[in-house]
Amino acid sequence: MSHLSLPLKFLLSIILGGIVGLERESVHQKKHDPEAFRMGKLGGVRTFALMSLLGATAGYLSVTNNPALFLIITITFFVLICTYYAVKTILVKSAGLTTGLSALYTFIIGFFLTNGGLSTEYVIALTVILVLILSVKEQAKELVLGTKRAEIEAFLGFAIVALVILPFLPNKAFYITDIPAVKTVLQAYEIQLGVLEKLEIINPFKLWFIVALVTGIDIFGYILGKAAGKKKGVLLTSAIGGFISSTSATQSLAQQSKRSTLTNQLVAAAIIANLTSFLPIFAFVAPINSKWLVAITPTLFIIMLSALIVSIFFLTTKKSTEEEDDPDESTHQVKDRIFALAPAVKFAFLLISIRLVTKVSLAFFGQAGFLASSIIASFSGLDAIVINLAELAGQAITFKAALLTLICVNATNLLGKSVYAFLQARRDFSIKLFLAMLTIIASSLLGYLFF
């Protein structure tokens, strides 16, 4: 397409300009004030097609040794646009720049078609992007009106963490012997570190990359929950809640079971919440250890499939008292979680602590010590454990050992939720949830044995 003849490029400039003009004209036709429409309208299909054709003419002249004509056309066009906005501001009392910028953009589209500064494919892509941006005006207004100040500050804070701080951190491993004070004290007491001498404490870049990754997924979950809207069913709410925090979602459903007779549906929702909690694992592990992710994918698939089957079973098995009852959706909402620096720093310290404890346990007590320390650490959450396993799999421990540890810490996590249900939920909900959790744990063990 980049080798189109000159006449075809001129024709294409007319078509692309006409597309932009068609979008602008459709917007103007929605206005209810005829006078404002008549005086405020810059142009439609024909006007924008001519603008693009004018830009194509200028582009052609710029590469054919006609700089004077090129400058005359370009300057005249820009003067006309500026004059239009000056008159519009006086007569219509409106200084919106969208249509004017669209006109300039359309002129540039035609210019690059014949100038050769960009390939034809890129010019067409830019046109599509322009039309897309122009067409989402109402949606953009709704988004702006519905955006809270705290959300803006959260997104800016995350941008600083991921785009400003991260690129400048050193991608270098620091060991215990790199700490001057520790090294001096050990030498004074003639203490030999042995296997701990090469124990990596921290790699600032990798650590902060993981923090940015985890908090980025957290923000994505928040956006997902907001996009779903406030009026959503208990199953969708649980799915989104599980993506953010399956523990919080399960606790909420357990408390709700005291006020609802929809026991089976609530159990199914709790299982779905735990099913979606496995999705972030792919995002955590992929950039750290893609080979281990490939190795554990069959087991993860079996776990998620078993959770799906169990949830479908409870959804299709309704008691007679559940037929006409509706869950109290107002009592079960996805918790609004927006990025903040303090939780990110806490997660970083948690990850460092888990790394040190599990590595020391592995060095002194072998696989059994590593497994035990990982299970104990899992009570603080699974994210840091999964990341730690991804970093060690294939290096300090085998893929199979890392998978076994993942299965054990997941089983501990699921059983912990069951214990909470027995303490806070109705008895029938607790028993059914416990049996469902045992089914998922059993499927994970089968995945370990066969894969």
Buried (B, 14 or more C-beta within 10 A) or exposed (E): EEEBEEEEBBBBBBEBBBBBBBBBBEBBEEEEEEEBBEEBBBBBBEBBBBBBBBBBBBBBBBEEEBEEBBEEBBEEBEEEBEEBBEEBEEEBEEEEEEBBEBBBBBBBBBBBBBBBBBBBEEBBEBBEEBBEBBEEEEEEEEEEEEEEEEBEEBBEBBEEBBEEEBEEBEEEBEBBBEEEEBBEEBEEEEEEBEEBEEBBBBBBBBBBBBBBBBBBBBBBBBEBBBEBEEEBBBBBBBBBBBBBBBBBBBBBBBBBBEEBBBBBBBBBBBBBBBBBBBBBBEBBBBEBBEEBBEBBBBBBEBBBEBBEEBBEBBBEEBEEEBEEEEBEBEEBEBEEBBBBBEBBEEBBEBBBEBBBBBBBBBBEEEBEBBBBBBBBBBEEBBBBBBBBBBBBBBEBBBBEBBBBBBBBBBBBBBBBBBEBBBEBBBEBBBBBBBEBBBBBBEBBBBBBEEB
